[in-house]
Amino acid sequence: MSKAAQVTVLYPEGAKFDLSYYLSSHMPMVQSKWGPAGMTGYSVLKFAPGAPYAIQATLNFKSLADFQAAAGGEHTADILADVKNFSDKEPTLMPAEVEGSA
């Protein structure tokens, strides 16, 4: 049985970032495009001032293979092209398998 996966998406402190657009437009688009490929949900965090990152999104997938298939699929170009609508910096993506949770 494959392990669940999470993809951490980090936006640096000091970047231009429109959180309202991100929450109301970008993340629902990501869910609608990658949901059929195994994305089961997401959460968005806003870090306290002084942290090296301003925003974190955690994308939940059924497996790392599902994320890899989604990222290599037809919708990724649309998702990445939308970044300019809310941030002036590219995100850092860190895919991982879930080893434990409670």
N, CA, C and O atoms as a MOPAC input file, in Angstrom:
PM7 MOZYME 1SCF
protein

 N      0.84700 1    -1.18900 1     0.00000 1
 C      0.00000 1     0.00000 1     0.00000 1
 C      0.88700 1     1.24500 1     0.00000 1
 O      1.85800 1     1.31800 1     0.75200 1
 N      0.55600 1     2.20800 1    -0.83300 1
 C      1.37000 1     3.42400 1    -0.92100 1
 C      1.06800 1     4.36400 1     0.24700 1
 O     -0.02800 1     4.36300 1     0.80800 1
 N      2.06100 1     5.15200 1     0.58800 1
 C      1.93500 1     6.12400 1     1.67700 1
 C      1.28900 1     7.39700 1     1.14700 1
 O      1.45600 1     7.75100 1    -0.02000 1
 N      0.55600 1     8.07300 1     2.00800 1
 C      0.02600 1     9.39400 1     1.66400 1
 C      1.19800 1    10.34700 1     1.46600 1
 O      2.30800 1    10.09000 1     1.93100 1
 N      0.94000 1    11.43400 1     0.77800 1
 C      1.99100 1    12.42200 1     0.51500 1
 C      1.47200 1    13.82100 1     0.80700 1
 O      0.27600 1    14.10000 1     0.72500 1
 N      2.41600 1    14.68900 1     1.14900 1
 C      2.12300 1    16.11100 1     1.30100 1
 C      3.17900 1    16.88800 1     0.53500 1
 O      4.35800 1    16.53600 1     0.53500 1
 N      2.73400 1    17.94200 1    -0.11200 1
 C      3.64300 1    18.83700 1    -0.81500 1
 C      3.58300 1    20.17700 1    -0.09700 1
 O      2.53100 1    20.81300 1    -0.03700 1
 N      4.71300 1    20.59900 1     0.44200 1
 C      4.81000 1    21.89200 1     1.10500 1
 C      5.20700 1    22.91900 1     0.05400 1
 O      6.19500 1    22.73700 1    -0.65700 1
 N      4.44000 1    23.99200 1    -0.04100 1
 C      4.69600 1    25.07300 1    -0.99500 1
 C      4.97000 1    26.32400 1    -0.16000 1
 O      4.10700 1    26.78700 1     0.58400 1
 N      6.18400 1    26.86300 1    -0.29500 1
 C      6.61300 1    27.98700 1     0.54700 1
 C      6.84600 1    29.24200 1    -0.28600 1
 O      7.48200 1    29.19200 1    -1.33800 1
 N      6.32300 1    30.36700 1     0.19700 1
 C      6.54200 1    31.67700 1    -0.42800 1
 C      7.37500 1    32.51700 1     0.53200 1
 O      7.03400 1    32.62000 1     1.71000 1
 N      8.46700 1    33.12400 1     0.04600 1
 C      9.40900 1    33.81600 1     0.93800 1
 C      8.83800 1    35.09200 1     1.54800 1
 O      7.98800 1    35.76400 1     0.96300 1
 N      9.33300 1    35.39800 1     2.73300 1
 C      9.02100 1    36.66300 1     3.40200 1
 C      9.52500 1    37.79900 1     2.50800 1
 O     10.56400 1    37.66500 1     1.86200 1
 N      8.80900 1    38.88800 1     2.47100 1
 C      9.22100 1    40.05200 1     1.69400 1
 C      8.71700 1    40.05600 1     0.26100 1
 O      8.87200 1    41.05200 1    -0.44600 1
 N      8.11900 1    38.96200 1    -0.17400 1
 C      7.56300 1    38.91000 1    -1.52500 1
 C      6.21800 1    39.62700 1    -1.54800 1
 O      5.52600 1    39.70300 1    -0.53300 1
 N      5.86200 1    40.14500 1    -2.69800 1
 C      4.49600 1    40.64300 1    -2.88800 1
 C      3.59200 1    39.41500 1    -2.83900 1
 O      3.87300 1    38.41300 1    -3.49600 1
 N      2.52000 1    39.48500 1    -2.07600 1
 C      1.64400 1    38.32700 1    -1.98000 1
 C      0.22400 1    38.78700 1    -1.70100 1
 O     -0.02400 1    39.48700 1    -0.71900 1
 N     -0.71300 1    38.39400 1    -2.56300 1
 C     -2.12800 1    38.72500 1    -2.41800 1
 C     -2.83700 1    37.49800 1    -1.83800 1
 O     -3.28300 1    36.61800 1    -2.57400 1
 N     -2.93100 1    37.45600 1    -0.51200 1
 C     -3.50600 1    36.29900 1     0.16900 1
 C     -4.97900 1    36.11500 1    -0.18300 1
 O     -5.45000 1    34.98400 1    -0.29800 1
 N     -5.70100 1    37.20100 1    -0.35300 1
 C     -7.11600 1    37.10100 1    -0.70700 1
 C     -7.30000 1    36.37400 1    -2.03900 1
 O     -8.13400 1    35.47500 1    -2.14600 1
 N     -6.53000 1    36.75900 1    -3.04400 1
 C     -6.60300 1    36.08700 1    -4.34800 1
 C     -6.19100 1    34.62500 1    -4.21800 1
 O     -6.82800 1    33.73500 1    -4.78100 1
 N     -5.12100 1    34.39200 1    -3.47000 1
 C     -4.60000 1    33.03300 1    -3.28900 1
 C     -5.67800 1    32.11100 1    -2.72400 1
 O     -5.87500 1    30.99700 1    -3.21000 1
 N     -6.37400 1    32.59000 1    -1.69200 1
 C     -7.38900 1    31.77200 1    -1.03700 1
 C     -8.67900 1    31.65200 1    -1.84800 1
 O     -9.31400 1    30.59700 1    -1.85100 1
 N     -9.06400 1    32.71700 1    -2.52700 1
 C    -10.35100 1    32.70500 1    -3.22400 1
 C    -10.27800 1    32.19200 1    -4.65500 1
 O    -11.27900 1    31.71700 1    -5.19300 1
 N     -9.09700 1    32.28200 1    -5.28300 1
 C     -8.99200 1    31.88700 1    -6.69200 1
 C     -7.95700 1    30.78900 1    -6.94900 1
 O     -8.26800 1    29.75300 1    -7.53600 1
 N     -6.71600 1    31.03500 1    -6.49700 1
 C     -5.64100 1    30.10800 1    -6.86900 1
 C     -5.81800 1    28.71900 1    -6.25900 1
 O     -5.79600 1    27.71900 1    -6.97700 1
 N     -5.99300 1    28.65200 1    -4.94600 1
 C     -6.07100 1    27.33600 1    -4.31500 1
 C     -7.30900 1    26.55000 1    -4.74800 1
 O     -7.19800 1    25.34100 1    -4.95200 1
 N     -8.48300 1    27.17100 1    -4.89900 1
 C     -9.60800 1    26.40500 1    -5.44900 1
 C     -9.33000 1    25.89600 1    -6.87400 1
 O     -9.77800 1    24.81000 1    -7.24000 1
 N     -8.58800 1    26.68600 1    -7.67900 1
 C     -8.22700 1    26.21800 1    -9.02200 1
 C     -7.31500 1    25.00300 1    -8.93300 1
 O     -7.51400 1    24.02100 1    -9.64800 1
 N     -6.30500 1    25.06600 1    -8.04900 1
 C     -5.38900 1    23.93800 1    -7.88000 1
 C     -6.18100 1    22.69500 1    -7.48000 1
 O     -5.96700 1    21.61900 1    -8.04000 1
 N     -7.09000 1    22.83100 1    -6.52200 1
 C     -7.89400 1    21.68300 1    -6.08200 1
 C     -8.74700 1    21.13300 1    -7.22700 1
 O     -8.86500 1    19.91800 1    -7.38800 1
 N     -9.33600 1    22.02200 1    -8.01700 1
 C    -10.20400 1    21.54500 1    -9.10600 1
 C     -9.41000 1    20.83900 1   -10.20400 1
 O     -9.90600 1    19.89900 1   -10.82400 1
 N     -8.18800 1    21.28900 1   -10.44100 1
 C     -7.37700 1    20.68900 1   -11.51100 1
 C     -6.63700 1    19.43800 1   -11.05300 1
 O     -6.50000 1    18.48800 1   -11.82300 1
 N     -6.15800 1    19.42200 1    -9.80600 1
 C     -5.38200 1    18.28400 1    -9.32500 1
 C     -6.20100 1    17.31100 1    -8.48300 1
 O     -5.74000 1    16.20100 1    -8.21600 1
 N     -7.39800 1    17.69500 1    -8.05900 1
 C     -8.24900 1    16.78400 1    -7.29700 1
 C     -8.49000 1    15.46600 1    -8.00900 1
 O     -8.34700 1    14.40800 1    -7.39600 1
 N     -8.85500 1    15.49500 1    -9.29000 1
 C     -9.06300 1    14.24000 1   -10.00100 1
 C     -7.79600 1    13.37700 1   -10.11800 1
 O     -7.88200 1    12.17900 1   -10.39000 1
 N     -6.62900 1    13.98800 1    -9.91100 1
 C     -5.36100 1    13.25500 1    -9.99400 1
 C     -4.89800 1    12.75900 1    -8.62000 1
 O     -3.80100 1    12.21200 1    -8.50900 1
 N     -5.70700 1    12.93700 1    -7.57600 1
 C     -5.35100 1    12.39700 1    -6.27600 1
 C     -5.09400 1    13.41400 1    -5.18100 1
 O     -4.73200 1    13.03200 1    -4.06800 1
 N     -5.27200 1    14.71000 1    -5.46300 1
 C     -5.13400 1    15.70900 1    -4.40100 1
 C     -6.39400 1    15.67100 1    -3.55700 1
 O     -7.49900 1    15.84000 1    -4.07200 1
 N     -6.22800 1    15.44700 1    -2.25500 1
 C     -7.37700 1    15.25400 1    -1.37600 1
 C     -7.74000 1    16.49100 1    -0.55600 1
 O     -8.77300 1    16.50400 1     0.11400 1
 N     -6.90600 1    17.53100 1    -0.59900 1
 C     -7.20200 1    18.74700 1     0.13200 1
 C     -5.94800 1    19.57100 1     0.33600 1
 O     -4.86200 1    19.19900 1    -0.11000 1
 N     -6.11000 1    20.69400 1     1.01300 1
 C     -4.97600 1    21.58000 1     1.25000 1
 C     -5.22800 1    22.40800 1     2.49900 1
 O     -6.35900 1    22.51000 1     2.97600 1
 N     -4.16100 1    22.99600 1     3.02100 1
 C     -4.25900 1    23.99300 1     4.07800 1
 C     -3.26900 1    25.10100 1     3.76500 1
 O     -2.25400 1    24.87300 1     3.10700 1
 N     -3.57200 1    26.30000 1     4.24000 1
 C     -2.72400 1    27.46600 1     4.00600 1
 C     -2.40400 1    28.09900 1     5.35100 1
 O     -3.29500 1    28.34100 1     6.16500 1
 N     -1.12100 1    28.36600 1     5.57500 1
 C     -0.66100 1    29.00300 1     6.80500 1
 C     -0.04700 1    30.35000 1     6.48600 1
 O      0.60700 1    30.51300 1     5.45600 1
 N     -0.25700 1    31.32000 1     7.37000 1
 C      0.42200 1    32.61500 1     7.29500 1
 C      1.34000 1    32.69200 1     8.51300 1
 O      0.87900 1    32.69700 1     9.65500 1
 N      2.65400 1    32.75100 1     8.25000 1
 C      3.62600 1    32.74600 1     9.34000 1
 C      3.70000 1    34.08700 1    10.05200 1
 O      3.38200 1    35.12800 1     9.47900 1
 N      4.12200 1    34.04600 1    11.29800 1
 C      4.33100 1    35.25100 1    12.09100 1
 C      5.47800 1    36.05800 1    11.50300 1
 O      6.37700 1    35.48200 1    10.89000 1
 N      5.47300 1    37.37600 1    11.67400 1
 C      6.57600 1    38.21100 1    11.17300 1
 C      7.92100 1    37.72000 1    11.70900 1
 O      8.03400 1    37.28200 1    12.85300 1
 N      8.92900 1    37.80900 1    10.85000 1
 C     10.27800 1    37.39100 1    11.21900 1
 C     10.64500 1    36.00300 1    10.72900 1
 O     11.82000 1    35.63900 1    10.73000 1
 N      9.66100 1    35.22600 1    10.31100 1
 C      9.94700 1    33.90100 1     9.76000 1
 C     10.54400 1    34.06500 1     8.36000 1
 O     10.29200 1    35.07400 1     7.70200 1
 N     11.32900 1    33.09400 1     7.89500 1
 C     11.92400 1    33.21400 1     6.55900 1
 C     10.91000 1    33.07500 1     5.41800 1
 O     11.19100 1    33.44700 1     4.27900 1
 N      9.74600 1    32.54300 1     5.73500 1
 C      8.68100 1    32.39300 1     4.74500 1
 C      7.44800 1    33.11900 1     5.25200 1
 O      7.22800 1    33.21800 1     6.45900 1
 N      6.63900 1    33.62900 1     4.31900 1
 C      5.42100 1    34.34300 1     4.67800 1
 C      4.20400 1    33.42600 1     4.65400 1
 O      3.34800 1    33.49500 1     5.53600 1
 N      4.13400 1    32.56200 1     3.63100 1
 C      2.96700 1    31.71500 1     3.40000 1
 C      3.42500 1    30.29300 1     3.12500 1
 O      4.43200 1    30.06100 1     2.45700 1
 N      2.66500 1    29.35600 1     3.65200 1
 C      2.87800 1    27.94100 1     3.34800 1
 C      1.55000 1    27.32500 1     2.95500 1
 O      0.54500 1    27.51700 1     3.63800 1
 N      1.54200 1    26.59400 1     1.87000 1
 C      0.39800 1    25.76000 1     1.53000 1
 C      0.86000 1    24.31700 1     1.63500 1
 O      1.96400 1    23.97400 1     1.21000 1
 N      0.01600 1    23.48500 1     2.19800 1
 C      0.28900 1    22.06100 1     2.24700 1
 C     -0.77200 1    21.37600 1     1.40400 1
 O     -1.96600 1    21.46100 1     1.69200 1
 N     -0.32000 1    20.69400 1     0.35600 1
 C     -1.21500 1    19.97700 1    -0.54700 1
 C     -1.18700 1    18.50600 1    -0.15600 1
 O     -0.11000 1    17.91600 1    -0.06300 1
 N     -2.32700 1    17.91400 1     0.07100 1
 C     -2.42100 1    16.50700 1     0.46400 1
 C     -2.76500 1    15.64600 1    -0.74400 1
 O     -3.68900 1    15.94900 1    -1.49800 1
 N     -2.01400 1    14.57900 1    -0.91100 1
 C     -2.22500 1    13.63600 1    -2.00900 1
 C     -2.34200 1    12.22400 1    -1.46700 1
 O     -1.82600 1    11.91900 1    -0.39200 1
 N     -3.01700 1    11.37000 1    -2.21000 1
 C     -3.13300 1     9.96400 1    -1.83100 1
 C     -1.77100 1     9.28900 1    -1.80500 1
 O     -1.53200 1     8.39700 1    -0.99100 1
 N     -0.86300 1     9.71700 1    -2.70800 1
 C      0.47800 1     9.12900 1    -2.76600 1
 C      1.41900 1    10.10300 1    -3.46400 1
 O      0.98500 1    11.03300 1    -4.14400 1
 N      2.71000 1     9.87000 1    -3.28100 1
 C      3.71400 1    10.67700 1    -3.97100 1
 C      3.60800 1    10.47100 1    -5.48300 1
 O      3.81300 1    11.40800 1    -6.25500 1
 N      3.29100 1     9.26100 1    -5.89900 1
 C      3.10500 1     8.98400 1    -7.33300 1
 C      1.95100 1     9.80200 1    -7.90600 1
 O      2.02200 1    10.26200 1    -9.04500 1
 N      0.88400 1     9.98700 1    -7.11800 1
 C     -0.23500 1    10.81100 1    -7.57900 1
 C      0.20500 1    12.25800 1    -7.77500 1
 O     -0.14800 1    12.88900 1    -8.77100 1
 N      0.98500 1    12.79000 1    -6.81100 1
 C      1.48800 1    14.15400 1    -6.98900 1
 C      2.37000 1    14.25200 1    -8.22200 1
 O      2.22600 1    15.18300 1    -9.01500 1
 N      3.27200 1    13.30900 1    -8.39000 1
 C      4.17800 1    13.34300 1    -9.53700 1
 C      3.40500 1    13.28900 1   -10.85100 1
 O      3.76000 1    13.98200 1   -11.80400 1
 N      2.36300 1    12.48100 1   -10.91100 1
 C      1.52400 1    12.41700 1   -12.11600 1
 C      0.79100 1    13.73400 1   -12.33500 1
 O      0.71400 1    14.22300 1   -13.46200 1
 N      0.25200 1    14.31200 1   -11.25800 1
 C     -0.44900 1    15.59500 1   -11.38300 1
 C      0.50800 1    16.68400 1   -11.84300 1
 O      0.18200 1    17.46600 1   -12.73600 1
 N      1.69100 1    16.73700 1   -11.23400 1
 C      2.67100 1    17.77200 1   -11.57500 1
 C      3.16500 1    17.63300 1   -13.01000 1
 O      3.54800 1    18.62300 1   -13.63300 1
 N      3.15900 1    16.43300 1   -13.52600 1
 C      3.58300 1    16.21400 1   -14.90900 1
 C      2.44200 1    16.29100 1   -15.90500 1
 O      2.64000 1    16.06900 1   -17.10000 1
 N      1.25500 1    16.60400 1   -15.42200 1
 C      0.06300 1    16.60000 1   -16.26500 1
 C     -0.20500 1    17.91700 1   -16.96100 1
 O      0.56800 1    18.87000 1   -16.86700 1
 N     -1.30400 1    17.93900 1   -17.65000 1
 C     -1.66900 1    19.05800 1   -18.50800 1
 C     -2.01500 1    20.34300 1   -17.76000 1
 O     -1.94000 1    21.42000 1   -18.35200 1
 N     -2.38900 1    20.27200 1   -16.48800 1
 C     -2.85400 1    21.46200 1   -15.77800 1
 C     -1.75500 1    22.24700 1   -15.07700 1
 O     -1.99300 1    23.37000 1   -14.63300 1
 N     -0.57400 1    21.68600 1   -14.96800 1
 C      0.49500 1    22.33700 1   -14.21500 1
 C      0.88200 1    23.68000 1   -14.81900 1
 O      1.14100 1    24.62900 1   -14.07900 1
 N      0.92600 1    23.78100 1   -16.11500 1
 C      1.28100 1    25.05900 1   -16.76000 1
 C      0.28800 1    26.15400 1   -16.36600 1
 O      0.69400 1    27.28700 1   -16.10800 1
 N     -1.00200 1    25.83200 1   -16.31700 1
 C     -2.01800 1    26.81100 1   -15.90300 1
 C     -1.82100 1    27.22700 1   -14.45100 1
 O     -1.93800 1    28.40500 1   -14.11400 1
 N     -1.52400 1    26.26200 1   -13.59800 1
 C     -1.32000 1    26.54700 1   -12.17700 1
 C     -0.11600 1    27.46000 1   -11.98700 1
 O     -0.19600 1    28.44800 1   -11.25700 1
 N      0.98800 1    27.14100 1   -12.63200 1
 C      2.20400 1    27.95200 1   -12.49800 1
 C      2.03600 1    29.33000 1   -13.13600 1
 O      2.57600 1    30.31200 1   -12.62600 1
 N      1.30700 1    29.41600 1   -14.22700 1
 C      1.08800 1    30.70800 1   -14.88900 1
 C      0.28200 1    31.65200 1   -14.00400 1
 O      0.37900 1    32.87100 1   -14.15200 1
 N     -0.50800 1    31.10700 1   -13.09000 1
 C     -1.33800 1    31.93300 1   -12.21000 1
 C     -0.53900 1    32.57200 1   -11.07900 1
 O     -1.02300 1    33.51600 1   -10.45500 1
 N      0.66300 1    32.09100 1   -10.79800 1
 C      1.46300 1    32.61900 1    -9.68200 1
 C      1.65500 1    34.12600 1    -9.81300 1
 O      1.60900 1    34.84000 1    -8.81100 1
 N      1.86500 1    34.61500 1   -11.01200 1
 C      2.10000 1    36.05300 1   -11.21900 1
 C      0.90600 1    36.90600 1   -10.78600 1
 O      1.05200 1    38.11100 1   -10.57800 1
 N     -0.26700 1    36.29800 1   -10.64800 1
 C     -1.45400 1    37.03700 1   -10.22500 1
 C     -1.50900 1    37.29800 1    -8.72100 1
 O     -2.33200 1    38.09100 1    -8.26400 1
 N     -0.64000 1    36.63900 1    -7.94600 1
 C     -0.67100 1    36.85900 1    -6.49600 1
 C      0.70100 1    37.01300 1    -5.85900 1
 O      0.78200 1    37.42500 1    -4.70200 1
 N      1.79200 1    36.69600 1    -6.57300 1
 C      3.12300 1    36.80400 1    -5.97200 1
 C      4.15400 1    37.22500 1    -7.01000 1
 O      4.03100 1    36.90300 1    -8.19200 1
 N      5.17700 1    37.95200 1    -6.55100 1
 C      6.27000 1    38.31000 1    -7.44500 1
 C      7.47100 1    37.37700 1    -7.26300 1
 O      8.53800 1    37.63100 1    -7.82100 1
 N      7.30800 1    36.31000 1    -6.49500 1
 C      8.36000 1    35.31200 1    -6.28300 1
 C      7.80600 1    33.92200 1    -6.56600 1
 O      6.64300 1    33.63600 1    -6.28500 1
 N      8.65200 1    33.06300 1    -7.12500 1
 C      8.26900 1    31.67200 1    -7.34600 1
 C      8.32000 1    30.92500 1    -6.01500 1
 O      9.15300 1    31.23600 1    -5.16400 1
 N      7.45000 1    29.95700 1    -5.83200 1
 C      7.45500 1    29.19400 1    -4.58900 1
 C      8.53700 1    28.10700 1    -4.59000 1
 O      9.05800 1    27.71500 1    -5.63500 1
 N      8.84600 1    27.64700 1    -3.40200 1
 C      9.67400 1    26.46200 1    -3.21300 1
 C      8.72800 1    25.30500 1    -2.92900 1
 O      7.87700 1    25.39800 1    -2.04400 1
 N      8.87400 1    24.21100 1    -3.67900 1
 C      8.03400 1    23.03100 1    -3.47300 1
 C      8.86100 1    21.91700 1    -2.84900 1
 O      9.98600 1    21.64900 1    -3.27100 1
 N      8.28700 1    21.27400 1    -1.83700 1
 C      8.97100 1    20.18500 1    -1.14300 1
 C      8.01100 1    19.00200 1    -0.99800 1
 O      7.27200 1    18.93000 1    -0.01600 1
 N      8.00900 1    18.06700 1    -1.97000 1
 C      7.14700 1    16.89500 1    -1.87200 1
 C      7.71600 1    15.88900 1    -0.86800 1
 O      8.93300 1    15.74200 1    -0.75300 1
 N      6.82800 1    15.19500 1    -0.14100 1
 C      7.27500 1    14.22800 1     0.85100 1
 C      6.20700 1    13.17000 1     1.07300 1
 O      5.01400 1    13.42300 1     0.90100 1
 N      6.65800 1    11.97300 1     1.45900 1
 C      5.73700 1    10.94600 1     1.89400 1
 C      5.48200 1    11.11800 1     3.38800 1
 O      6.38100 1    11.49200 1     4.14000 1
 N      4.27300 1    10.84800 1     3.80300 1
 C      3.91900 1    10.94400 1     5.21900 1
 C      4.40800 1     9.67600 1     5.91500 1
 O      4.00000 1     8.56800 1     5.56600 1
 N      5.28000 1     9.84900 1     6.89500 1
 C      5.84000 1     8.72000 1     7.64300 1
 C      5.08300 1     8.45600 1     8.93200 1
 O      5.14600 1     7.35300 1     9.47600 1
 N      4.37800 1     9.44500 1     9.41800 1
 C      3.61400 1     9.27700 1    10.64500 1
 C      2.70100 1    10.45900 1    10.86100 1
 O      3.00100 1    11.57000 1    10.42400 1
 N      1.59900 1    10.23200 1    11.52600 1
 C      0.67700 1    11.31300 1    11.87600 1
 C     -0.25700 1    10.79700 1    12.96600 1
 O     -0.33500 1     9.59500 1    13.21600 1
 N     -0.94900 1    11.70700 1    13.59800 1
 C     -1.90400 1    11.32100 1    14.64300 1
 C     -3.16900 1    12.13000 1    14.48900 1
 O     -4.10700 1    11.96300 1    15.26800 1

